[in-house]
Amino acid sequence: MLSLTTRLDVMNRIGRAMADPSRSRILLMLLGGPAYPAQIAAELGLTRQNVSNHLTCLRDCGIVVAEPEGRQHRYEIADAHLAQALDGLLGVVLAVDASAPCSDEACRVPGCCETTR
């Protein structure tokens, strides 16, 4: 079992990773699949240097990994469980927003989605 200090460190790393809107946009893009820095920069309208800095932060936080491919690096979410957790977090936050429609037809959480069905 993780200690309180370790759990707090993990929460701080996650918070730091998602605190910046550009990093959050990069994470959302990577939830869709692996990508290269130049591709991320072009799609999100950011400079390559800016994307590189954000990817370094995300990598240092343990959220993404860089896979070398020749002279390039492909970035992806560090673990499939983490990708699933981030996707689940998005769904939970959207479910709490009363104006957002429920995104899970199979949702069985009491109090969720009942008004949208």
Backbone as XML, in Angstrom:
<?xml version="1.0"?>
<chain id="A" units="angstrom">
  <residue number="1" name="MET">
    <atom name="N" x="0.844" y="-1.183" z="0.000"/>
    <atom name="CA" x="0.000" y="0.000" z="0.000"/>
    <atom name="C" x="0.887" y="1.244" z="0.000"/>
  </residue>
  <residue number="2" name="LEU">
    <atom name="N" x="0.525" y="2.227" z="-0.805"/>
    <atom name="CA" x="1.294" y="3.460" z="-0.883"/>
    <atom name="C" x="1.106" y="4.307" z="0.369"/>
  </residue>
  <residue number="3" name="SER">
    <atom name="N" x="2.192" y="4.916" z="0.816"/>
    <atom name="CA" x="2.104" y="5.808" z="1.976"/>
    <atom name="C" x="1.420" y="7.108" z="1.567"/>
  </residue>
  <residue number="4" name="LEU">
    <atom name="N" x="0.998" y="7.881" z="2.567"/>
    <atom name="CA" x="0.361" y="9.160" z="2.297"/>
    <atom name="C" x="1.305" y="10.073" z="1.520"/>
  </residue>
  <residue number="5" name="THR">
    <atom name="N" x="2.586" y="10.063" z="1.890"/>
    <atom name="CA" x="3.570" y="10.899" z="1.194"/>
    <atom name="C" x="3.690" y="10.495" z="-0.266"/>
  </residue>
  <residue number="6" name="THR">
    <atom name="N" x="3.736" y="9.202" z="-0.522"/>
    <atom name="CA" x="3.835" y="8.724" z="-1.904"/>
    <atom name="C" x="2.577" y="9.075" z="-2.689"/>
  </residue>
  <residue number="7" name="ARG">
    <atom name="N" x="1.428" y="8.884" z="-2.076"/>
    <atom name="CA" x="0.167" y="9.204" z="-2.741"/>
    <atom name="C" x="0.084" y="10.700" z="-3.039"/>
  </residue>
  <residue number="8" name="LEU">
    <atom name="N" x="0.534" y="11.519" z="-2.092"/>
    <atom name="CA" x="0.541" y="12.963" z="-2.283"/>
    <atom name="C" x="1.473" y="13.348" z="-3.431"/>
  </residue>
  <residue number="9" name="ASP">
    <atom name="N" x="2.632" y="12.694" z="-3.515"/>
    <atom name="CA" x="3.570" y="12.956" z="-4.605"/>
    <atom name="C" x="2.933" y="12.625" z="-5.954"/>
  </residue>
  <residue number="10" name="VAL">
    <atom name="N" x="2.234" y="11.517" z="-6.021"/>
    <atom name="CA" x="1.561" y="11.123" z="-7.265"/>
    <atom name="C" x="0.503" y="12.155" z="-7.642"/>
  </residue>
  <residue number="11" name="MET">
    <atom name="N" x="-0.297" y="12.582" z="-6.664"/>
    <atom name="CA" x="-1.327" y="13.594" z="-6.945"/>
    <atom name="C" x="-0.699" y="14.896" z="-7.433"/>
  </residue>
  <residue number="12" name="ASN">
    <atom name="N" x="0.409" y="15.285" z="-6.830"/>
    <atom name="CA" x="1.090" y="16.514" z="-7.248"/>
    <atom name="C" x="1.624" y="16.393" z="-8.674"/>
  </residue>
  <residue number="13" name="ARG">
    <atom name="N" x="2.174" y="15.233" z="-9.027"/>
    <atom name="CA" x="2.672" y="15.033" z="-10.394"/>
    <atom name="C" x="1.532" y="15.099" z="-11.399"/>
  </residue>
  <residue number="14" name="ILE">
    <atom name="N" x="0.403" y="14.481" z="-11.075"/>
    <atom name="CA" x="-0.751" y="14.520" z="-11.976"/>
    <atom name="C" x="-1.256" y="15.953" z="-12.108"/>
  </residue>
  <residue number="15" name="GLY">
    <atom name="N" x="-1.353" y="16.637" z="-10.979"/>
    <atom name="CA" x="-1.813" y="18.027" z="-11.001"/>
    <atom name="C" x="-0.900" y="18.915" z="-11.818"/>
  </residue>
  <residue number="16" name="ARG">
    <atom name="N" x="0.408" y="18.735" z="-11.652"/>
    <atom name="CA" x="1.373" y="19.529" z="-12.421"/>
    <atom name="C" x="1.230" y="19.238" z="-13.911"/>
  </residue>
  <residue number="17" name="ALA">
    <atom name="N" x="1.051" y="17.989" z="-14.242"/>
    <atom name="CA" x="0.933" y="17.608" z="-15.654"/>
    <atom name="C" x="-0.279" y="18.247" z="-16.306"/>
  </residue>
  <residue number="18" name="MET">
    <atom name="N" x="-1.380" y="18.335" z="-15.589"/>
    <atom name="CA" x="-2.620" y="18.839" z="-16.183"/>
    <atom name="C" x="-2.888" y="20.303" z="-15.881"/>
  </residue>
  <residue number="19" name="ALA">
    <atom name="N" x="-1.986" y="20.956" z="-15.139"/>
    <atom name="CA" x="-2.209" y="22.356" z="-14.752"/>
    <atom name="C" x="-2.092" y="23.324" z="-15.919"/>
  </residue>
  <residue number="20" name="ASP">
    <atom name="N" x="-1.364" y="22.964" z="-16.935"/>
    <atom name="CA" x="-1.162" y="23.845" z="-18.077"/>
    <atom name="C" x="-2.098" y="23.452" z="-19.214"/>
  </residue>
  <residue number="21" name="PRO">
    <atom name="N" x="-2.824" y="24.404" z="-19.793"/>
    <atom name="CA" x="-3.760" y="24.077" z="-20.881"/>
    <atom name="C" x="-3.086" y="23.400" z="-22.075"/>
  </residue>
  <residue number="22" name="SER">
    <atom name="N" x="-1.873" y="23.782" z="-22.409"/>
    <atom name="CA" x="-1.191" y="23.142" z="-23.547"/>
    <atom name="C" x="-0.863" y="21.691" z="-23.223"/>
  </residue>
  <residue number="23" name="ARG">
    <atom name="N" x="-0.413" y="21.419" z="-21.996"/>
    <atom name="CA" x="-0.134" y="20.033" z="-21.617"/>
    <atom name="C" x="-1.418" y="19.208" z="-21.620"/>
  </residue>
  <residue number="24" name="SER">
    <atom name="N" x="-2.503" y="19.810" z="-21.162"/>
    <atom name="CA" x="-3.781" y="19.094" z="-21.186"/>
    <atom name="C" x="-4.200" y="18.781" z="-22.623"/>
  </residue>
  <residue number="25" name="ARG">
    <atom name="N" x="-4.008" y="19.722" z="-23.526"/>
    <atom name="CA" x="-4.344" y="19.479" z="-24.934"/>
    <atom name="C" x="-3.473" y="18.380" z="-25.521"/>
  </residue>
  <residue number="26" name="ILE">
    <atom name="N" x="-2.187" y="18.360" z="-25.142"/>
    <atom name="CA" x="-1.281" y="17.304" z="-25.611"/>
    <atom name="C" x="-1.742" y="15.959" z="-25.072"/>
  </residue>
  <residue number="27" name="LEU">
    <atom name="N" x="-2.104" y="15.915" z="-23.786"/>
    <atom name="CA" x="-2.601" y="14.663" z="-23.208"/>
    <atom name="C" x="-3.858" y="14.177" z="-23.913"/>
  </residue>
  <residue number="28" name="LEU">
    <atom name="N" x="-4.781" y="15.093" z="-24.186"/>
    <atom name="CA" x="-5.997" y="14.702" z="-24.904"/>
    <atom name="C" x="-5.660" y="14.134" z="-26.275"/>
  </residue>
  <residue number="29" name="MET">
    <atom name="N" x="-4.702" y="14.750" z="-26.944"/>
    <atom name="CA" x="-4.299" y="14.244" z="-28.260"/>
    <atom name="C" x="-3.683" y="12.851" z="-28.133"/>
  </residue>
  <residue number="30" name="LEU">
    <atom name="N" x="-2.835" y="12.658" z="-27.122"/>
    <atom name="CA" x="-2.175" y="11.367" z="-26.949"/>
    <atom name="C" x="-3.142" y="10.281" z="-26.480"/>
  </residue>
  <residue number="31" name="LEU">
    <atom name="N" x="-4.259" y="10.668" z="-25.874"/>
    <atom name="CA" x="-5.279" y="9.671" z="-25.542"/>
    <atom name="C" x="-5.833" y="9.035" z="-26.819"/>
  </residue>
  <residue number="32" name="GLY">
    <atom name="N" x="-5.759" y="9.778" z="-27.916"/>
    <atom name="CA" x="-6.205" y="9.258" z="-29.209"/>
    <atom name="C" x="-5.186" y="8.349" z="-29.875"/>
  </residue>
  <residue number="33" name="GLY">
    <atom name="N" x="-3.973" y="8.313" z="-29.347"/>
    <atom name="CA" x="-2.928" y="7.457" z="-29.897"/>
    <atom name="C" x="-1.583" y="8.165" z="-29.907"/>
  </residue>
  <residue number="34" name="PRO">
    <atom name="N" x="-0.524" y="7.412" z="-30.169"/>
    <atom name="CA" x="0.823" y="7.982" z="-30.182"/>
    <atom name="C" x="0.971" y="9.071" z="-31.235"/>
  </residue>
  <residue number="35" name="ALA">
    <atom name="N" x="1.929" y="9.981" z="-30.990"/>
    <atom name="CA" x="2.167" y="11.072" z="-31.935"/>
    <atom name="C" x="3.612" y="11.547" z="-31.820"/>
  </residue>
  <residue number="36" name="TYR">
    <atom name="N" x="4.053" y="12.216" z="-32.866"/>
    <atom name="CA" x="5.396" y="12.802" z="-32.912"/>
    <atom name="C" x="5.308" y="14.280" z="-32.552"/>
  </residue>
  <residue number="37" name="PRO">
    <atom name="N" x="6.365" y="14.839" z="-31.963"/>
    <atom name="CA" x="6.333" y="16.252" z="-31.571"/>
    <atom name="C" x="5.926" y="17.203" z="-32.697"/>
  </residue>
  <residue number="38" name="ALA">
    <atom name="N" x="6.461" y="17.012" z="-33.895"/>
    <atom name="CA" x="6.114" y="17.898" z="-35.014"/>
    <atom name="C" x="4.628" y="17.799" z="-35.344"/>
  </residue>
  <residue number="39" name="GLN">
    <atom name="N" x="4.095" y="16.600" z="-35.277"/>
    <atom name="CA" x="2.669" y="16.371" z="-35.532"/>
    <atom name="C" x="1.826" y="17.070" z="-34.457"/>
  </residue>
  <residue number="40" name="ILE">
    <atom name="N" x="2.246" y="16.945" z="-33.193"/>
    <atom name="CA" x="1.532" y="17.587" z="-32.084"/>
    <atom name="C" x="1.550" y="19.104" z="-32.266"/>
  </residue>
  <residue number="41" name="ALA">
    <atom name="N" x="2.737" y="19.643" z="-32.581"/>
    <atom name="CA" x="2.878" y="21.091" z="-32.758"/>
    <atom name="C" x="1.960" y="21.592" z="-33.870"/>
  </residue>
  <residue number="42" name="ALA">
    <atom name="N" x="1.968" y="20.900" z="-34.998"/>
    <atom name="CA" x="1.149" y="21.326" z="-36.141"/>
    <atom name="C" x="-0.341" y="21.250" z="-35.815"/>
  </residue>
  <residue number="43" name="GLU">
    <atom name="N" x="-0.757" y="20.159" z="-35.206"/>
    <atom name="CA" x="-2.184" y="19.970" z="-34.942"/>
    <atom name="C" x="-2.710" y="20.930" z="-33.870"/>
  </residue>
  <residue number="44" name="LEU">
    <atom name="N" x="-1.866" y="21.249" z="-32.889"/>
    <atom name="CA" x="-2.322" y="22.103" z="-31.790"/>
    <atom name="C" x="-1.941" y="23.571" z="-31.968"/>
  </residue>
  <residue number="45" name="GLY">
    <atom name="N" x="-1.218" y="23.883" z="-33.040"/>
    <atom name="CA" x="-0.831" y="25.264" z="-33.291"/>
    <atom name="C" x="0.184" y="25.789" z="-32.295"/>
  </residue>
  <residue number="46" name="LEU">
    <atom name="N" x="1.092" y="24.932" z="-31.865"/>
    <atom name="CA" x="2.143" y="25.296" z="-30.921"/>
    <atom name="C" x="3.495" y="25.222" z="-31.616"/>
  </residue>
  <residue number="47" name="THR">
    <atom name="N" x="4.505" y="25.864" z="-31.043"/>
    <atom name="CA" x="5.847" y="25.736" z="-31.605"/>
    <atom name="C" x="6.435" y="24.382" z="-31.200"/>
  </residue>
  <residue number="48" name="ARG">
    <atom name="N" x="7.372" y="23.898" z="-31.981"/>
    <atom name="CA" x="8.018" y="22.630" z="-31.654"/>
    <atom name="C" x="8.753" y="22.715" z="-30.326"/>
  </residue>
  <residue number="49" name="GLN">
    <atom name="N" x="9.382" y="23.871" z="-30.066"/>
    <atom name="CA" x="10.105" y="24.048" z="-28.808"/>
    <atom name="C" x="9.143" y="23.998" z="-27.627"/>
  </residue>
  <residue number="50" name="ASN">
    <atom name="N" x="8.002" y="24.638" z="-27.770"/>
    <atom name="CA" x="7.000" y="24.625" z="-26.716"/>
    <atom name="C" x="6.504" y="23.204" z="-26.464"/>
  </residue>
  <residue number="51" name="VAL">
    <atom name="N" x="6.212" y="22.473" z="-27.514"/>
    <atom name="CA" x="5.756" y="21.086" z="-27.393"/>
    <atom name="C" x="6.840" y="20.239" z="-26.733"/>
  </residue>
  <residue number="52" name="SER">
    <atom name="N" x="8.083" y="20.450" z="-27.140"/>
    <atom name="CA" x="9.195" y="19.701" z="-26.551"/>
    <atom name="C" x="9.279" y="19.938" z="-25.046"/>
  </residue>
  <residue number="53" name="ASN">
    <atom name="N" x="9.140" y="21.193" z="-24.631"/>
    <atom name="CA" x="9.185" y="21.509" z="-23.199"/>
    <atom name="C" x="8.042" y="20.839" z="-22.443"/>
  </residue>
  <residue number="54" name="HIS">
    <atom name="N" x="6.847" y="20.871" z="-23.008"/>
    <atom name="CA" x="5.704" y="20.249" z="-22.352"/>
    <atom name="C" x="5.843" y="18.730" z="-22.310"/>
  </residue>
  <residue number="55" name="LEU">
    <atom name="N" x="6.357" y="18.144" z="-23.375"/>
    <atom name="CA" x="6.550" y="16.694" z="-23.385"/>
    <atom name="C" x="7.596" y="16.282" z="-22.354"/>
  </residue>
  <residue number="56" name="THR">
    <atom name="N" x="8.624" y="17.110" z="-22.172"/>
    <atom name="CA" x="9.626" y="16.830" z="-21.142"/>
    <atom name="C" x="8.977" y="16.824" z="-19.767"/>
  </residue>
  <residue number="57" name="CYS">
    <atom name="N" x="8.134" y="17.791" z="-19.502"/>
    <atom name="CA" x="7.418" y="17.856" z="-18.222"/>
    <atom name="C" x="6.546" y="16.613" z="-18.040"/>
  </residue>
  <residue number="58" name="LEU">
    <atom name="N" x="5.780" y="16.257" z="-19.055"/>
    <atom name="CA" x="4.898" y="15.094" z="-18.973"/>
    <atom name="C" x="5.694" y="13.804" z="-18.793"/>
  </residue>
  <residue number="59" name="ARG">
    <atom name="N" x="6.835" y="13.734" z="-19.439"/>
    <atom name="CA" x="7.707" y="12.559" z="-19.295"/>
    <atom name="C" x="8.288" y="12.513" z="-17.877"/>
  </residue>
  <residue number="60" name="ASP">
    <atom name="N" x="8.743" y="13.660" z="-17.370"/>
    <atom name="CA" x="9.297" y="13.726" z="-16.018"/>
    <atom name="C" x="8.248" y="13.395" z="-14.961"/>
  </residue>
  <residue number="61" name="CYS">
    <atom name="N" x="6.993" y="13.689" z="-15.256"/>
    <atom name="CA" x="5.898" y="13.373" z="-14.335"/>
    <atom name="C" x="5.488" y="11.901" z="-14.423"/>
  </residue>
  <residue number="62" name="GLY">
    <atom name="N" x="6.018" y="11.183" z="-15.408"/>
    <atom name="CA" x="5.693" y="9.772" z="-15.568"/>
    <atom name="C" x="4.392" y="9.522" z="-16.299"/>
  </residue>
  <residue number="63" name="ILE">
    <atom name="N" x="3.886" y="10.547" z="-16.982"/>
    <atom name="CA" x="2.598" y="10.432" z="-17.670"/>
    <atom name="C" x="2.766" y="9.922" z="-19.099"/>
  </residue>
  <residue number="64" name="VAL">
    <atom name="N" x="3.827" y="10.347" z="-19.775"/>
    <atom name="CA" x="4.090" y="9.898" z="-21.142"/>
    <atom name="C" x="5.480" y="9.277" z="-21.228"/>
  </residue>
  <residue number="65" name="VAL">
    <atom name="N" x="5.678" y="8.495" z="-22.271"/>
    <atom name="CA" x="6.993" y="7.927" z="-22.570"/>
    <atom name="C" x="7.343" y="8.261" z="-24.013"/>
  </residue>
  <residue number="66" name="ALA">
    <atom name="N" x="8.647" y="8.317" z="-24.277"/>
    <atom name="CA" x="9.141" y="8.564" z="-25.625"/>
    <atom name="C" x="9.738" y="7.265" z="-26.161"/>
  </residue>
  <residue number="67" name="GLU">
    <atom name="N" x="9.240" y="6.840" z="-27.292"/>
    <atom name="CA" x="9.747" y="5.634" z="-27.946"/>
    <atom name="C" x="10.594" y="6.054" z="-29.142"/>
  </residue>
  <residue number="68" name="PRO">
    <atom name="N" x="11.904" y="5.750" z="-29.131"/>
    <atom name="CA" x="12.749" y="6.144" z="-30.258"/>
    <atom name="C" x="12.387" y="5.371" z="-31.531"/>
  </residue>
  <residue number="69" name="GLU">
    <atom name="N" x="12.335" y="6.096" z="-32.624"/>
    <atom name="CA" x="12.111" y="5.514" z="-33.949"/>
    <atom name="C" x="13.069" y="6.199" z="-34.907"/>
  </residue>
  <residue number="70" name="GLY">
    <atom name="N" x="14.216" y="5.588" z="-35.111"/>
    <atom name="CA" x="15.235" y="6.229" z="-35.941"/>
    <atom name="C" x="15.724" y="7.491" z="-35.270"/>
  </residue>
  <residue number="71" name="ARG">
    <atom name="N" x="15.640" y="8.614" z="-35.977"/>
    <atom name="CA" x="16.073" y="9.897" z="-35.416"/>
    <atom name="C" x="14.946" y="10.649" z="-34.719"/>
  </residue>
  <residue number="72" name="GLN">
    <atom name="N" x="13.760" y="10.074" z="-34.704"/>
    <atom name="CA" x="12.607" y="10.715" z="-34.081"/>
    <atom name="C" x="12.208" y="9.974" z="-32.805"/>
  </residue>
  <residue number="73" name="HIS">
    <atom name="N" x="11.348" y="10.605" z="-32.045"/>
    <atom name="CA" x="10.743" y="9.961" z="-30.884"/>
    <atom name="C" x="9.232" y="10.063" z="-31.017"/>
  </residue>
  <residue number="74" name="ARG">
    <atom name="N" x="8.578" y="8.951" z="-30.773"/>
    <atom name="CA" x="7.118" y="8.898" z="-30.772"/>
    <atom name="C" x="6.678" y="8.938" z="-29.309"/>
  </residue>
  <residue number="75" name="TYR">
    <atom name="N" x="5.724" y="9.794" z="-28.994"/>
    <atom name="CA" x="5.248" y="9.934" z="-27.620"/>
    <atom name="C" x="3.895" y="9.267" z="-27.468"/>
  </residue>
  <residue number="76" name="GLU">
    <atom name="N" x="3.709" y="8.672" z="-26.299"/>
    <atom name="CA" x="2.441" y="8.027" z="-25.995"/>
    <atom name="C" x="2.225" y="8.036" z="-24.486"/>
  </residue>
  <residue number="77" name="ILE">
    <atom name="N" x="0.985" y="7.805" z="-24.081"/>
    <atom name="CA" x="0.671" y="7.699" z="-22.656"/>
    <atom name="C" x="1.483" y="6.522" z="-22.113"/>
  </residue>
  <residue number="78" name="ALA">
    <atom name="N" x="2.054" y="6.694" z="-20.919"/>
    <atom name="CA" x="3.016" y="5.741" z="-20.374"/>
    <atom name="C" x="2.469" y="4.331" z="-20.195"/>
  </residue>
  <residue number="79" name="ASP">
    <atom name="N" x="1.178" y="4.208" z="-19.920"/>
    <atom name="CA" x="0.630" y="2.889" z="-19.633"/>
    <atom name="C" x="-0.843" y="2.874" z="-20.023"/>
  </residue>
  <residue number="80" name="ALA">
    <atom name="N" x="-1.307" y="1.740" z="-20.506"/>
    <atom name="CA" x="-2.708" y="1.621" z="-20.925"/>
    <atom name="C" x="-3.663" y="1.854" z="-19.751"/>
  </residue>
  <residue number="81" name="HIS">
    <atom name="N" x="-3.261" y="1.439" z="-18.543"/>
    <atom name="CA" x="-4.100" y="1.680" z="-17.366"/>
    <atom name="C" x="-4.225" y="3.173" z="-17.089"/>
  </residue>
  <residue number="82" name="LEU">
    <atom name="N" x="-3.129" y="3.902" z="-17.275"/>
    <atom name="CA" x="-3.150" y="5.349" z="-17.074"/>
    <atom name="C" x="-4.047" y="6.013" z="-18.107"/>
  </residue>
  <residue number="83" name="ALA">
    <atom name="N" x="-3.953" y="5.575" z="-19.356"/>
    <atom name="CA" x="-4.823" y="6.133" z="-20.403"/>
    <atom name="C" x="-6.291" y="5.881" z="-20.058"/>
  </residue>
  <residue number="84" name="GLN">
    <atom name="N" x="-6.594" y="4.683" z="-19.587"/>
    <atom name="CA" x="-7.973" y="4.351" z="-19.209"/>
    <atom name="C" x="-8.419" y="5.205" z="-18.022"/>
  </residue>
  <residue number="85" name="ALA">
    <atom name="N" x="-7.526" y="5.420" z="-17.067"/>
    <atom name="CA" x="-7.864" y="6.233" z="-15.901"/>
    <atom name="C" x="-8.115" y="7.690" z="-16.295"/>
  </residue>
  <residue number="86" name="LEU">
    <atom name="N" x="-7.266" y="8.232" z="-17.177"/>
    <atom name="CA" x="-7.460" y="9.611" z="-17.630"/>
    <atom name="C" x="-8.771" y="9.746" z="-18.391"/>
  </residue>
  <residue number="87" name="ASP">
    <atom name="N" x="-9.064" y="8.771" z="-19.226"/>
    <atom name="CA" x="-10.321" y="8.777" z="-19.970"/>
    <atom name="C" x="-11.501" y="8.682" z="-19.008"/>
  </residue>
  <residue number="88" name="GLY">
    <atom name="N" x="-11.377" y="7.839" z="-17.991"/>
    <atom name="CA" x="-12.421" y="7.714" z="-16.984"/>
    <atom name="C" x="-12.604" y="8.995" z="-16.195"/>
  </residue>
  <residue number="89" name="LEU">
    <atom name="N" x="-11.495" y="9.655" z="-15.863"/>
    <atom name="CA" x="-11.563" y="10.928" z="-15.142"/>
    <atom name="C" x="-12.328" y="11.960" z="-15.958"/>
  </residue>
  <residue number="90" name="LEU">
    <atom name="N" x="-12.057" y="12.019" z="-17.251"/>
    <atom name="CA" x="-12.796" y="12.940" z="-18.125"/>
    <atom name="C" x="-14.287" y="12.640" z="-18.086"/>
  </residue>
  <residue number="91" name="GLY">
    <atom name="N" x="-14.630" y="11.359" z="-18.147"/>
    <atom name="CA" x="-16.037" y="10.970" z="-18.118"/>
    <atom name="C" x="-16.711" y="11.330" z="-16.819"/>
  </residue>
  <residue number="92" name="VAL">
    <atom name="N" x="-16.016" y="11.140" z="-15.704"/>
    <atom name="CA" x="-16.591" y="11.461" z="-14.393"/>
    <atom name="C" x="-16.814" y="12.958" z="-14.264"/>
  </residue>
  <residue number="93" name="VAL">
    <atom name="N" x="-15.825" y="13.742" z="-14.668"/>
    <atom name="CA" x="-15.963" y="15.194" z="-14.562"/>
    <atom name="C" x="-17.093" y="15.683" z="-15.459"/>
  </residue>
  <residue number="94" name="LEU">
    <atom name="N" x="-17.203" y="15.121" z="-16.647"/>
    <atom name="CA" x="-18.314" y="15.503" z="-17.533"/>
    <atom name="C" x="-19.649" y="15.078" z="-16.957"/>
  </residue>
  <residue number="95" name="ALA">
    <atom name="N" x="-19.694" y="13.915" z="-16.279"/>
    <atom name="CA" x="-20.941" y="13.439" z="-15.689"/>
    <atom name="C" x="-21.392" y="14.343" z="-14.552"/>
  </residue>
  <residue number="96" name="VAL">
    <atom name="N" x="-20.444" y="14.957" z="-13.855"/>
    <atom name="CA" x="-20.776" y="15.861" z="-12.753"/>
    <atom name="C" x="-21.366" y="17.162" z="-13.288"/>
  </residue>
  <residue number="97" name="ASP">
    <atom name="N" x="-20.982" y="17.530" z="-14.506"/>
    <atom name="CA" x="-21.503" y="18.734" z="-15.144"/>
    <atom name="C" x="-22.936" y="18.456" z="-15.584"/>
  </residue>
  <residue number="98" name="ALA">
    <atom name="N" x="-23.878" y="19.074" z="-14.910"/>
    <atom name="CA" x="-25.294" y="18.810" z="-15.180"/>
    <atom name="C" x="-25.699" y="19.134" z="-16.617"/>
  </residue>
  <residue number="99" name="SER">
    <atom name="N" x="-24.974" y="20.034" z="-17.266"/>
    <atom name="CA" x="-25.335" y="20.404" z="-18.633"/>
    <atom name="C" x="-24.719" y="19.466" z="-19.675"/>
  </residue>
  <residue number="100" name="ALA">
    <atom name="N" x="-23.803" y="18.587" z="-19.250"/>
    <atom name="CA" x="-23.165" y="17.661" z="-20.190"/>
    <atom name="C" x="-23.974" y="16.372" z="-20.272"/>
  </residue>
  <residue number="101" name="PRO">
    <atom name="N" x="-24.207" y="15.867" z="-21.468"/>
    <atom name="CA" x="-24.942" y="14.607" z="-21.598"/>
    <atom name="C" x="-24.100" y="13.436" z="-21.111"/>
  </residue>
  <residue number="102" name="CYS">
    <atom name="N" x="-24.752" y="12.410" z="-20.593"/>
    <atom name="CA" x="-24.048" y="11.215" z="-20.145"/>
    <atom name="C" x="-23.391" y="10.554" z="-21.344"/>
  </residue>
  <residue number="103" name="SER">
    <atom name="N" x="-22.144" y="10.167" z="-21.178"/>
    <atom name="CA" x="-21.408" y="9.586" z="-22.301"/>
    <atom name="C" x="-21.342" y="8.071" z="-22.231"/>
  </residue>
  <residue number="104" name="ASP">
    <atom name="N" x="-21.923" y="7.456" z="-21.191"/>
    <atom name="CA" x="-21.834" y="6.013" z="-21.015"/>
    <atom name="C" x="-23.237" y="5.428" z="-20.892"/>
  </residue>
  <residue number="105" name="GLU">
    <atom name="N" x="-23.693" y="4.805" z="-21.950"/>
    <atom name="CA" x="-25.033" y="4.218" z="-21.957"/>
    <atom name="C" x="-25.176" y="3.112" z="-20.919"/>
  </residue>
  <residue number="106" name="ALA">
    <atom name="N" x="-24.074" y="2.469" z="-20.530"/>
    <atom name="CA" x="-24.116" y="1.371" z="-19.559"/>
    <atom name="C" x="-23.867" y="1.844" z="-18.133"/>
  </residue>
  <residue number="107" name="CYS">
    <atom name="N" x="-23.852" y="3.132" z="-17.907"/>
    <atom name="CA" x="-23.549" y="3.690" z="-16.584"/>
    <atom name="C" x="-24.566" y="3.219" z="-15.549"/>
  </residue>
  <residue number="108" name="ARG">
    <atom name="N" x="-24.057" y="2.682" z="-14.448"/>
    <atom name="CA" x="-24.912" y="2.198" z="-13.361"/>
    <atom name="C" x="-24.604" y="2.902" z="-12.045"/>
  </residue>
  <residue number="109" name="VAL">
    <atom name="N" x="-23.902" y="4.041" z="-12.103"/>
    <atom name="CA" x="-23.581" y="4.784" z="-10.889"/>
    <atom name="C" x="-24.834" y="5.494" z="-10.412"/>
  </residue>
  <residue number="110" name="PRO">
    <atom name="N" x="-25.247" y="5.263" z="-9.156"/>
    <atom name="CA" x="-26.458" y="5.915" z="-8.637"/>
    <atom name="C" x="-26.353" y="7.431" z="-8.739"/>
  </residue>
  <residue number="111" name="GLY">
    <atom name="N" x="-27.398" y="8.051" z="-9.254"/>
    <atom name="CA" x="-27.444" y="9.502" z="-9.386"/>
    <atom name="C" x="-26.849" y="10.033" z="-10.670"/>
  </residue>
  <residue number="112" name="CYS">
    <atom name="N" x="-26.165" y="9.216" z="-11.417"/>
    <atom name="CA" x="-25.550" y="9.663" z="-12.672"/>
    <atom name="C" x="-26.447" y="9.273" z="-13.834"/>
  </residue>
  <residue number="113" name="CYS">
    <atom name="N" x="-26.547" y="10.160" z="-14.780"/>
    <atom name="CA" x="-27.200" y="9.872" z="-16.057"/>
    <atom name="C" x="-28.709" y="9.685" z="-15.979"/>
  </residue>
  <residue number="114" name="GLU">
    <atom name="N" x="-29.264" y="9.661" z="-14.801"/>
    <atom name="CA" x="-30.689" y="9.375" z="-14.677"/>
    <atom name="C" x="-31.569" y="10.448" z="-15.308"/>
  </residue>
  <residue number="115" name="THR">
    <atom name="N" x="-31.104" y="11.697" z="-15.267"/>
    <atom name="CA" x="-31.928" y="12.756" z="-15.829"/>
    <atom name="C" x="-31.774" y="12.868" z="-17.332"/>
  </residue>
  <residue number="116" name="THR">
    <atom name="N" x="-30.738" y="12.253" z="-17.910"/>
    <atom name="CA" x="-30.517" y="12.384" z="-19.348"/>
    <atom name="C" x="-31.094" y="11.219" z="-20.134"/>
  </residue>
  <residue number="117" name="ARG">
    <atom name="N" x="-31.602" y="10.229" z="-19.434"/>
    <atom name="CA" x="-32.132" y="9.052" z="-20.149"/>
    <atom name="C" x="-33.617" y="9.074" z="-20.223"/>
  </residue>
</chain>
